[in-house]
Amino acid sequence: MQVNNSTILHCQSWQRESSNSHSDAASKVSELLKQIQSQGDAAVEAFSQQFDGFSPEWIELKSPDNYGLEPELLEAIVAAASRIETFAQFQRDKLVDSTYVDDCGEFGFRYQAIERIGAYIPGGRFPLISTALMTLIPAKLAGCRERIACSPSDHPAILAAASLAGATAFLKLGGAQAIGALAYGYQDLEPVQMVVGPGNQYVNAAKQLLNQKIQIDAAAGPSELLILADESVNQDWVIADMAAQAEHDPQAQSLLVSDSLDLLSGVEKLLRATDELSKLLDDKQIILLEADSVEQAIDFSNQYAPEHLLLADQRVDQDLLSNFGSLFVGENSAVAYGDYCSGPNHTLPTMGTANRSSGLSVLSFLKVQSVQAVHEEGRKKLSAMGEKIAEAEQLVWHQKSMAVRSS
């Protein structure tokens, strides 16, 4: 049915808005990167002074307990790092080199770590401790030899987290110029082969523009949450979950989807009870959507492909949900746990890209390489196959390279 209430919308009539800010940022960043490529360290240092007011600085990392953090905070960081490392190790253990033998030889694949990676940790009003843990620990478990933490912040908690997570070096440098320095090299730093980590539109633009030179995790958009819920859900809990996503960014959005108008109306009433939460509704950071049925809610979720998906509807089989960055099953599974300490990575695809891409993991830092060893009888059999195909494609020397091995 079509809901008359202006706040509660129908899921069929709602679509994610696309951002138009990238093109302007890309133009500015493109020129910045050209200068870094041509002028090197001097350009990096000039841009750092211009945009952040300081010169880049290499900071030698110390033991995490040497940064004067409150004992309770340090204990929490250590515990969270341990859980993230446990999950990353679980992933790594499943990625096993493998081969098979047939009548032509031995064939298989192996995993090889990317040698040098950069992990960008944004600055801001608060230290993004979790970003340091989530980007560096999987790289360490993958076996990346050089793991460069790069941030405009030298907050003690950032340095402690980077040290604990296994950074091999720490460069105090921010913005698009930091991505350029990582990609093109800076002072004694060789260019890295991969850059991961979130950032503002200029950082994201730099990563995308350099994607032909370096591997990147993803072009991160605003944080997003979709909640599928039935009438039994704890309304205060889901409101807290939706408001938590709004803290990330003014463009962050949380969607509550249900076939229960009573639930949606009840949540709306609670949101309107306080100015802070009411504003999130008015600013469209919280969206209430009614579905005609559970099946329609599932279809909407799969089409929307959210970064975070909280399943709080006991009627929904999780196997029917196909597109999401990370699935949180049951209302006990607060998305905030995933942001900080449950274990799985919080660097996830946004803006609908979860229908075709994955979040950051140990696998992100590994190359999958095929290996083949053809034996004596195998070369004869494969020559008989391949020569005919090469002849049809009129690739003469391909044909000859097999023909000389056919006897």
Contacts in CASP RR format, 6 or more apart in sequence:
PFRMAT RR
TARGET T0000
AUTHOR 0000-0000-0000
METHOD contacts of the structure
MODEL  1
MQVNNSTILHCQSWQRESSNSHSDAASKVSELLKQIQSQGDAAVEAFSQQ
FDGFSPEWIELKSPDNYGLEPELLEAIVAAASRIETFAQFQRDKLVDSTY
VDDCGEFGFRYQAIERIGAYIPGGRFPLISTALMTLIPAKLAGCRERIAC
SPSDHPAILAAASLAGATAFLKLGGAQAIGALAYGYQDLEPVQMVVGPGN
QYVNAAKQLLNQKIQIDAAAGPSELLILADESVNQDWVIADMAAQAEHDP
QAQSLLVSDSLDLLSGVEKLLRATDELSKLLDDKQIILLEADSVEQAIDF
SNQYAPEHLLLADQRVDQDLLSNFGSLFVGENSAVAYGDYCSGPNHTLPT
MGTANRSSGLSVLSFLKVQSVQAVHEEGRKKLSAMGEKIAEAEQLVWHQK
SMAVRSS
1 10 0 8 1.000
1 290 0 8 1.000
1 292 0 8 1.000
2 10 0 8 1.000
2 13 0 8 1.000
3 9 0 8 1.000
3 10 0 8 1.000
3 261 0 8 1.000
3 290 0 8 1.000
5 265 0 8 1.000
5 268 0 8 1.000
7 268 0 8 1.000
7 281 0 8 1.000
7 288 0 8 1.000
8 261 0 8 1.000
8 264 0 8 1.000
8 265 0 8 1.000
8 268 0 8 1.000
8 288 0 8 1.000
8 289 0 8 1.000
8 290 0 8 1.000
9 287 0 8 1.000
9 288 0 8 1.000
9 289 0 8 1.000
9 290 0 8 1.000
10 289 0 8 1.000
10 290 0 8 1.000
10 291 0 8 1.000
11 257 0 8 1.000
11 289 0 8 1.000
11 290 0 8 1.000
11 291 0 8 1.000
11 296 0 8 1.000
11 297 0 8 1.000
11 300 0 8 1.000
12 296 0 8 1.000
12 300 0 8 1.000
14 287 0 8 1.000
14 289 0 8 1.000
16 253 0 8 1.000
16 304 0 8 1.000
16 351 0 8 1.000
16 352 0 8 1.000
18 351 0 8 1.000
19 221 0 8 1.000
19 222 0 8 1.000
19 251 0 8 1.000
19 351 0 8 1.000
21 201 0 8 1.000
22 201 0 8 1.000
22 204 0 8 1.000
22 205 0 8 1.000
22 208 0 8 1.000
25 201 0 8 1.000
25 202 0 8 1.000
25 204 0 8 1.000
25 205 0 8 1.000
26 205 0 8 1.000
26 208 0 8 1.000
26 209 0 8 1.000
28 202 0 8 1.000
28 205 0 8 1.000
29 176 0 8 1.000
29 202 0 8 1.000
29 205 0 8 1.000
29 206 0 8 1.000
29 209 0 8 1.000
30 205 0 8 1.000
30 209 0 8 1.000
32 43 0 8 1.000
32 47 0 8 1.000
32 176 0 8 1.000
32 177 0 8 1.000
32 206 0 8 1.000
33 176 0 8 1.000
33 180 0 8 1.000
33 206 0 8 1.000
33 209 0 8 1.000
33 210 0 8 1.000
35 43 0 8 1.000
35 47 0 8 1.000
36 43 0 8 1.000
36 44 0 8 1.000
36 47 0 8 1.000
36 177 0 8 1.000
36 180 0 8 1.000
36 181 0 8 1.000
36 184 0 8 1.000
37 184 0 8 1.000
40 184 0 8 1.000
40 185 0 8 1.000
40 186 0 8 1.000
41 186 0 8 1.000
41 187 0 8 1.000
43 177 0 8 1.000
44 56 0 8 1.000
44 173 0 8 1.000
44 177 0 8 1.000
44 180 0 8 1.000
44 181 0 8 1.000
44 186 0 8 1.000
45 55 0 8 1.000
45 56 0 8 1.000
47 176 0 8 1.000
47 177 0 8 1.000
48 54 0 8 1.000
48 55 0 8 1.000
48 56 0 8 1.000
48 173 0 8 1.000
48 174 0 8 1.000
48 177 0 8 1.000
49 55 0 8 1.000
51 174 0 8 1.000
51 175 0 8 1.000
51 177 0 8 1.000
52 152 0 8 1.000
52 174 0 8 1.000
52 175 0 8 1.000
54 172 0 8 1.000
56 171 0 8 1.000
56 172 0 8 1.000
56 173 0 8 1.000
56 181 0 8 1.000
56 186 0 8 1.000
57 154 0 8 1.000
57 171 0 8 1.000
57 172 0 8 1.000
57 173 0 8 1.000
58 169 0 8 1.000
58 170 0 8 1.000
58 171 0 8 1.000
58 172 0 8 1.000
58 187 0 8 1.000
59 154 0 8 1.000
59 159 0 8 1.000
59 170 0 8 1.000
59 171 0 8 1.000
59 172 0 8 1.000
60 170 0 8 1.000
61 159 0 8 1.000
61 162 0 8 1.000
61 163 0 8 1.000
61 167 0 8 1.000
61 169 0 8 1.000
61 170 0 8 1.000
62 159 0 8 1.000
62 163 0 8 1.000
63 163 0 8 1.000
64 74 0 8 1.000
64 77 0 8 1.000
64 78 0 8 1.000
64 160 0 8 1.000
64 161 0 8 1.000
64 163 0 8 1.000
64 164 0 8 1.000
65 74 0 8 1.000
65 160 0 8 1.000
67 156 0 8 1.000
67 157 0 8 1.000
67 159 0 8 1.000
67 160 0 8 1.000
68 74 0 8 1.000
68 156 0 8 1.000
69 77 0 8 1.000
69 156 0 8 1.000
69 157 0 8 1.000
69 160 0 8 1.000
73 157 0 8 1.000
74 160 0 8 1.000
76 341 0 8 1.000
77 129 0 8 1.000
77 133 0 8 1.000
77 157 0 8 1.000
77 160 0 8 1.000
77 161 0 8 1.000
77 164 0 8 1.000
78 164 0 8 1.000
79 341 0 8 1.000
80 130 0 8 1.000
80 133 0 8 1.000
80 340 0 8 1.000
80 341 0 8 1.000
80 343 0 8 1.000
81 133 0 8 1.000
81 137 0 8 1.000
81 161 0 8 1.000
81 164 0 8 1.000
81 165 0 8 1.000
83 341 0 8 1.000
83 342 0 8 1.000
83 343 0 8 1.000
84 133 0 8 1.000
84 134 0 8 1.000
84 137 0 8 1.000
84 341 0 8 1.000
84 343 0 8 1.000
84 345 0 8 1.000
85 137 0 8 1.000
85 141 0 8 1.000
86 343 0 8 1.000
87 343 0 8 1.000
87 344 0 8 1.000
87 345 0 8 1.000
88 137 0 8 1.000
88 138 0 8 1.000
88 141 0 8 1.000
88 345 0 8 1.000
88 361 0 8 1.000
88 362 0 8 1.000
89 141 0 8 1.000
91 138 0 8 1.000
91 141 0 8 1.000
91 361 0 8 1.000
91 362 0 8 1.000
91 363 0 8 1.000
92 141 0 8 1.000
92 142 0 8 1.000
92 362 0 8 1.000
95 111 0 8 1.000
95 362 0 8 1.000
95 363 0 8 1.000
95 366 0 8 1.000
97 108 0 8 1.000
97 109 0 8 1.000
97 110 0 8 1.000
97 111 0 8 1.000
98 108 0 8 1.000
98 109 0 8 1.000
99 106 0 8 1.000
99 107 0 8 1.000
99 108 0 8 1.000
99 109 0 8 1.000
99 371 0 8 1.000
100 106 0 8 1.000
100 107 0 8 1.000
100 108 0 8 1.000
101 107 0 8 1.000
103 377 0 8 1.000
103 378 0 8 1.000
103 381 0 8 1.000
104 374 0 8 1.000
104 375 0 8 1.000
104 377 0 8 1.000
104 378 0 8 1.000
104 379 0 8 1.000
104 381 0 8 1.000
104 382 0 8 1.000
105 372 0 8 1.000
105 373 0 8 1.000
105 374 0 8 1.000
105 375 0 8 1.000
105 378 0 8 1.000
106 371 0 8 1.000
106 372 0 8 1.000
106 373 0 8 1.000
106 375 0 8 1.000
107 370 0 8 1.000
107 371 0 8 1.000
107 372 0 8 1.000
107 373 0 8 1.000
108 370 0 8 1.000
108 371 0 8 1.000
108 372 0 8 1.000
109 368 0 8 1.000
109 369 0 8 1.000
109 370 0 8 1.000
109 371 0 8 1.000
110 368 0 8 1.000
110 369 0 8 1.000
110 371 0 8 1.000
111 366 0 8 1.000
111 367 0 8 1.000
111 368 0 8 1.000
111 369 0 8 1.000
112 366 0 8 1.000
112 367 0 8 1.000
112 369 0 8 1.000
113 142 0 8 1.000
113 143 0 8 1.000
113 144 0 8 1.000
113 145 0 8 1.000
113 365 0 8 1.000
113 366 0 8 1.000
113 367 0 8 1.000
114 142 0 8 1.000
114 144 0 8 1.000
114 193 0 8 1.000
114 194 0 8 1.000
114 215 0 8 1.000
114 365 0 8 1.000
114 366 0 8 1.000
114 367 0 8 1.000
115 144 0 8 1.000
115 145 0 8 1.000
115 146 0 8 1.000
115 193 0 8 1.000
116 144 0 8 1.000
116 145 0 8 1.000
116 146 0 8 1.000
116 148 0 8 1.000
116 190 0 8 1.000
116 191 0 8 1.000
116 192 0 8 1.000
116 193 0 8 1.000
116 194 0 8 1.000
117 139 0 8 1.000
117 144 0 8 1.000
117 146 0 8 1.000
117 147 0 8 1.000
117 148 0 8 1.000
117 192 0 8 1.000
117 193 0 8 1.000
117 194 0 8 1.000
117 195 0 8 1.000
117 196 0 8 1.000
117 365 0 8 1.000
118 147 0 8 1.000
118 148 0 8 1.000
118 149 0 8 1.000
118 150 0 8 1.000
118 182 0 8 1.000
118 192 0 8 1.000
118 194 0 8 1.000
118 195 0 8 1.000
118 196 0 8 1.000
119 131 0 8 1.000
119 132 0 8 1.000
119 135 0 8 1.000
119 136 0 8 1.000
119 139 0 8 1.000
119 147 0 8 1.000
119 148 0 8 1.000
119 149 0 8 1.000
119 150 0 8 1.000
119 167 0 8 1.000
119 195 0 8 1.000
119 196 0 8 1.000
119 197 0 8 1.000
120 135 0 8 1.000
120 150 0 8 1.000
120 151 0 8 1.000
120 174 0 8 1.000
120 178 0 8 1.000
120 179 0 8 1.000
120 182 0 8 1.000
120 195 0 8 1.000
120 196 0 8 1.000
120 197 0 8 1.000
120 198 0 8 1.000
120 199 0 8 1.000
120 203 0 8 1.000
121 128 0 8 1.000
121 131 0 8 1.000
121 132 0 8 1.000
121 135 0 8 1.000
121 149 0 8 1.000
121 150 0 8 1.000
121 151 0 8 1.000
121 153 0 8 1.000
121 158 0 8 1.000
121 162 0 8 1.000
121 197 0 8 1.000
122 128 0 8 1.000
122 131 0 8 1.000
122 151 0 8 1.000
122 152 0 8 1.000
122 153 0 8 1.000
122 198 0 8 1.000
122 199 0 8 1.000
122 200 0 8 1.000
122 203 0 8 1.000
123 151 0 8 1.000
123 152 0 8 1.000
123 153 0 8 1.000
123 174 0 8 1.000
124 152 0 8 1.000
124 153 0 8 1.000
127 153 0 8 1.000
127 155 0 8 1.000
127 157 0 8 1.000
127 158 0 8 1.000
127 161 0 8 1.000
128 153 0 8 1.000
128 158 0 8 1.000
129 157 0 8 1.000
129 158 0 8 1.000
129 161 0 8 1.000
130 161 0 8 1.000
130 339 0 8 1.000
130 340 0 8 1.000
130 346 0 8 1.000
131 197 0 8 1.000
131 198 0 8 1.000
131 347 0 8 1.000
132 149 0 8 1.000
132 151 0 8 1.000
132 158 0 8 1.000
132 161 0 8 1.000
132 162 0 8 1.000
132 165 0 8 1.000
132 167 0 8 1.000
133 161 0 8 1.000
133 164 0 8 1.000
133 165 0 8 1.000
134 345 0 8 1.000
134 346 0 8 1.000
134 347 0 8 1.000
134 360 0 8 1.000
135 165 0 8 1.000
135 196 0 8 1.000
135 197 0 8 1.000
135 347 0 8 1.000
135 360 0 8 1.000
136 147 0 8 1.000
136 149 0 8 1.000
136 162 0 8 1.000
136 165 0 8 1.000
136 166 0 8 1.000
136 167 0 8 1.000
137 165 0 8 1.000
137 166 0 8 1.000
138 345 0 8 1.000
138 360 0 8 1.000
138 361 0 8 1.000
138 362 0 8 1.000
138 364 0 8 1.000
138 365 0 8 1.000
139 147 0 8 1.000
139 196 0 8 1.000
139 365 0 8 1.000
140 147 0 8 1.000
140 165 0 8 1.000
140 166 0 8 1.000
141 362 0 8 1.000
142 362 0 8 1.000
142 363 0 8 1.000
142 364 0 8 1.000
142 365 0 8 1.000
142 366 0 8 1.000
143 365 0 8 1.000
144 365 0 8 1.000
145 168 0 8 1.000
146 168 0 8 1.000
146 169 0 8 1.000
146 190 0 8 1.000
146 192 0 8 1.000
147 166 0 8 1.000
147 167 0 8 1.000
147 168 0 8 1.000
147 169 0 8 1.000
148 167 0 8 1.000
148 168 0 8 1.000
148 169 0 8 1.000
148 170 0 8 1.000
148 171 0 8 1.000
148 182 0 8 1.000
148 189 0 8 1.000
148 192 0 8 1.000
149 162 0 8 1.000
149 165 0 8 1.000
149 167 0 8 1.000
149 169 0 8 1.000
149 170 0 8 1.000
149 171 0 8 1.000
150 170 0 8 1.000
150 171 0 8 1.000
150 173 0 8 1.000
150 174 0 8 1.000
150 178 0 8 1.000
150 181 0 8 1.000
150 182 0 8 1.000
151 158 0 8 1.000
151 162 0 8 1.000
151 170 0 8 1.000
151 171 0 8 1.000
151 172 0 8 1.000
151 173 0 8 1.000
151 174 0 8 1.000
151 178 0 8 1.000
152 172 0 8 1.000
152 173 0 8 1.000
152 174 0 8 1.000
152 175 0 8 1.000
152 178 0 8 1.000
153 172 0 8 1.000
154 172 0 8 1.000
159 170 0 8 1.000
162 170 0 8 1.000
169 189 0 8 1.000
171 178 0 8 1.000
171 181 0 8 1.000
171 186 0 8 1.000
171 189 0 8 1.000
173 181 0 8 1.000
173 186 0 8 1.000
174 203 0 8 1.000
175 199 0 8 1.000
175 200 0 8 1.000
175 202 0 8 1.000
175 203 0 8 1.000
175 206 0 8 1.000
176 202 0 8 1.000
176 203 0 8 1.000
176 205 0 8 1.000
176 206 0 8 1.000
178 203 0 8 1.000
179 195 0 8 1.000
179 203 0 8 1.000
179 206 0 8 1.000
179 207 0 8 1.000
179 210 0 8 1.000
180 206 0 8 1.000
180 210 0 8 1.000
181 189 0 8 1.000
182 189 0 8 1.000
182 191 0 8 1.000
182 192 0 8 1.000
182 195 0 8 1.000
182 214 0 8 1.000
183 191 0 8 1.000
183 192 0 8 1.000
183 195 0 8 1.000
183 210 0 8 1.000
183 213 0 8 1.000
183 214 0 8 1.000
184 191 0 8 1.000
185 191 0 8 1.000
185 192 0 8 1.000
191 213 0 8 1.000
191 214 0 8 1.000
192 214 0 8 1.000
193 214 0 8 1.000
193 215 0 8 1.000
194 214 0 8 1.000
194 215 0 8 1.000
194 216 0 8 1.000
194 217 0 8 1.000
194 365 0 8 1.000
195 207 0 8 1.000
195 210 0 8 1.000
195 214 0 8 1.000
195 215 0 8 1.000
195 216 0 8 1.000
195 217 0 8 1.000
196 216 0 8 1.000
196 217 0 8 1.000
196 347 0 8 1.000
196 360 0 8 1.000
196 364 0 8 1.000
197 217 0 8 1.000
197 220 0 8 1.000
197 347 0 8 1.000
197 360 0 8 1.000
198 220 0 8 1.000
198 347 0 8 1.000
199 220 0 8 1.000
204 219 0 8 1.000
204 220 0 8 1.000
204 221 0 8 1.000
207 214 0 8 1.000
207 216 0 8 1.000
207 219 0 8 1.000
208 216 0 8 1.000
208 219 0 8 1.000
210 216 0 8 1.000
217 347 0 8 1.000
217 359 0 8 1.000
217 360 0 8 1.000
217 364 0 8 1.000
218 347 0 8 1.000
218 349 0 8 1.000
218 350 0 8 1.000
218 353 0 8 1.000
218 357 0 8 1.000
218 359 0 8 1.000
218 360 0 8 1.000
220 347 0 8 1.000
220 350 0 8 1.000
221 251 0 8 1.000
221 350 0 8 1.000
221 351 0 8 1.000
222 248 0 8 1.000
222 249 0 8 1.000
222 251 0 8 1.000
222 252 0 8 1.000
222 253 0 8 1.000
222 350 0 8 1.000
222 351 0 8 1.000
223 245 0 8 1.000
223 248 0 8 1.000
223 249 0 8 1.000
223 252 0 8 1.000
223 307 0 8 1.000
223 308 0 8 1.000
223 350 0 8 1.000
224 245 0 8 1.000
224 252 0 8 1.000
224 253 0 8 1.000
224 254 0 8 1.000
224 255 0 8 1.000
224 306 0 8 1.000
224 307 0 8 1.000
224 308 0 8 1.000
224 350 0 8 1.000
224 351 0 8 1.000
225 241 0 8 1.000
225 242 0 8 1.000
225 245 0 8 1.000
225 253 0 8 1.000
225 254 0 8 1.000
225 255 0 8 1.000
225 306 0 8 1.000
225 307 0 8 1.000
225 308 0 8 1.000
225 309 0 8 1.000
225 310 0 8 1.000
225 335 0 8 1.000
226 254 0 8 1.000
226 255 0 8 1.000
226 257 0 8 1.000
226 301 0 8 1.000
226 304 0 8 1.000
226 306 0 8 1.000
226 308 0 8 1.000
226 309 0 8 1.000
226 310 0 8 1.000
226 324 0 8 1.000
227 238 0 8 1.000
227 241 0 8 1.000
227 242 0 8 1.000
227 254 0 8 1.000
227 255 0 8 1.000
227 256 0 8 1.000
227 257 0 8 1.000
227 309 0 8 1.000
227 310 0 8 1.000
227 312 0 8 1.000
228 257 0 8 1.000
228 258 0 8 1.000
228 297 0 8 1.000
228 298 0 8 1.000
228 301 0 8 1.000
228 309 0 8 1.000
228 310 0 8 1.000
228 311 0 8 1.000
228 312 0 8 1.000
228 313 0 8 1.000
228 316 0 8 1.000
229 238 0 8 1.000
229 256 0 8 1.000
229 257 0 8 1.000
229 258 0 8 1.000
229 260 0 8 1.000
229 263 0 8 1.000
229 310 0 8 1.000
229 312 0 8 1.000
229 313 0 8 1.000
229 331 0 8 1.000
230 258 0 8 1.000
230 260 0 8 1.000
230 263 0 8 1.000
230 312 0 8 1.000
230 313 0 8 1.000
230 314 0 8 1.000
230 315 0 8 1.000
231 258 0 8 1.000
231 260 0 8 1.000
231 262 0 8 1.000
231 263 0 8 1.000
232 314 0 8 1.000
233 263 0 8 1.000
233 312 0 8 1.000
233 313 0 8 1.000
233 331 0 8 1.000
234 331 0 8 1.000
235 263 0 8 1.000
235 266 0 8 1.000
235 267 0 8 1.000
235 270 0 8 1.000
236 270 0 8 1.000
237 331 0 8 1.000
237 334 0 8 1.000
238 256 0 8 1.000
238 267 0 8 1.000
238 310 0 8 1.000
238 312 0 8 1.000
238 331 0 8 1.000
239 267 0 8 1.000
239 270 0 8 1.000
239 271 0 8 1.000
239 277 0 8 1.000
240 334 0 8 1.000
241 254 0 8 1.000
241 310 0 8 1.000
241 334 0 8 1.000
241 335 0 8 1.000
241 336 0 8 1.000
242 254 0 8 1.000
242 256 0 8 1.000
242 280 0 8 1.000
242 286 0 8 1.000
243 254 0 8 1.000
243 276 0 8 1.000
243 277 0 8 1.000
243 280 0 8 1.000
243 286 0 8 1.000
244 334 0 8 1.000
244 335 0 8 1.000
244 336 0 8 1.000
245 252 0 8 1.000
245 253 0 8 1.000
245 254 0 8 1.000
245 285 0 8 1.000
245 308 0 8 1.000
245 335 0 8 1.000
246 252 0 8 1.000
246 254 0 8 1.000
246 280 0 8 1.000
246 285 0 8 1.000
246 286 0 8 1.000
250 283 0 8 1.000
250 285 0 8 1.000
252 285 0 8 1.000
253 284 0 8 1.000
253 285 0 8 1.000
253 286 0 8 1.000
253 287 0 8 1.000
254 285 0 8 1.000
254 286 0 8 1.000
254 287 0 8 1.000
255 287 0 8 1.000
255 289 0 8 1.000
255 304 0 8 1.000
255 306 0 8 1.000
256 264 0 8 1.000
256 267 0 8 1.000
256 286 0 8 1.000
256 287 0 8 1.000
256 288 0 8 1.000
256 289 0 8 1.000
257 289 0 8 1.000
257 290 0 8 1.000
257 291 0 8 1.000
257 297 0 8 1.000
257 300 0 8 1.000
257 301 0 8 1.000
258 264 0 8 1.000
258 289 0 8 1.000
258 290 0 8 1.000
258 291 0 8 1.000
258 297 0 8 1.000
258 313 0 8 1.000
259 290 0 8 1.000
259 291 0 8 1.000
259 292 0 8 1.000
259 293 0 8 1.000
259 294 0 8 1.000
259 296 0 8 1.000
259 297 0 8 1.000
261 290 0 8 1.000
264 288 0 8 1.000
264 289 0 8 1.000
264 290 0 8 1.000
267 288 0 8 1.000
268 281 0 8 1.000
268 288 0 8 1.000
270 277 0 8 1.000
271 277 0 8 1.000
271 278 0 8 1.000
271 280 0 8 1.000
271 281 0 8 1.000
271 286 0 8 1.000
272 278 0 8 1.000
272 281 0 8 1.000
277 286 0 8 1.000
280 286 0 8 1.000
281 288 0 8 1.000
289 300 0 8 1.000
291 297 0 8 1.000
291 300 0 8 1.000
294 313 0 8 1.000
294 315 0 8 1.000
294 316 0 8 1.000
297 313 0 8 1.000
297 316 0 8 1.000
298 316 0 8 1.000
298 320 0 8 1.000
298 321 0 8 1.000
301 309 0 8 1.000
301 321 0 8 1.000
301 323 0 8 1.000
301 324 0 8 1.000
302 321 0 8 1.000
302 322 0 8 1.000
302 323 0 8 1.000
302 355 0 8 1.000
303 323 0 8 1.000
304 323 0 8 1.000
304 352 0 8 1.000
305 323 0 8 1.000
305 324 0 8 1.000
305 325 0 8 1.000
305 349 0 8 1.000
305 352 0 8 1.000
305 353 0 8 1.000
305 354 0 8 1.000
305 355 0 8 1.000
306 323 0 8 1.000
306 324 0 8 1.000
306 325 0 8 1.000
306 352 0 8 1.000
306 354 0 8 1.000
307 324 0 8 1.000
307 325 0 8 1.000
307 326 0 8 1.000
307 348 0 8 1.000
307 349 0 8 1.000
307 350 0 8 1.000
307 354 0 8 1.000
308 324 0 8 1.000
308 325 0 8 1.000
308 326 0 8 1.000
308 328 0 8 1.000
308 335 0 8 1.000
308 348 0 8 1.000
309 321 0 8 1.000
309 324 0 8 1.000
309 325 0 8 1.000
309 326 0 8 1.000
309 327 0 8 1.000
309 328 0 8 1.000
310 328 0 8 1.000
310 330 0 8 1.000
310 331 0 8 1.000
310 333 0 8 1.000
310 335 0 8 1.000
311 318 0 8 1.000
311 321 0 8 1.000
311 327 0 8 1.000
311 328 0 8 1.000
311 329 0 8 1.000
311 330 0 8 1.000
312 330 0 8 1.000
312 331 0 8 1.000
318 327 0 8 1.000
318 329 0 8 1.000
321 327 0 8 1.000
323 352 0 8 1.000
323 354 0 8 1.000
323 355 0 8 1.000
324 354 0 8 1.000
325 348 0 8 1.000
325 349 0 8 1.000
325 354 0 8 1.000
325 358 0 8 1.000
325 359 0 8 1.000
326 338 0 8 1.000
326 344 0 8 1.000
326 345 0 8 1.000
326 346 0 8 1.000
326 348 0 8 1.000
326 359 0 8 1.000
328 334 0 8 1.000
328 335 0 8 1.000
328 337 0 8 1.000
328 338 0 8 1.000
333 342 0 8 1.000
338 344 0 8 1.000
338 346 0 8 1.000
339 346 0 8 1.000
340 346 0 8 1.000
345 359 0 8 1.000
345 360 0 8 1.000
345 361 0 8 1.000
347 359 0 8 1.000
347 360 0 8 1.000
348 354 0 8 1.000
348 359 0 8 1.000
348 360 0 8 1.000
349 357 0 8 1.000
349 358 0 8 1.000
349 359 0 8 1.000
358 364 0 8 1.000
374 382 0 8 1.000
379 405 0 8 1.000
379 406 0 8 1.000
380 405 0 8 1.000
380 406 0 8 1.000
380 407 0 8 1.000
382 402 0 8 1.000
383 402 0 8 1.000
383 403 0 8 1.000
383 405 0 8 1.000
383 406 0 8 1.000
384 406 0 8 1.000
386 399 0 8 1.000
386 402 0 8 1.000
387 399 0 8 1.000
387 402 0 8 1.000
387 403 0 8 1.000
387 406 0 8 1.000
390 396 0 8 1.000
390 398 0 8 1.000
390 399 0 8 1.000
390 402 0 8 1.000
391 399 0 8 1.000
END
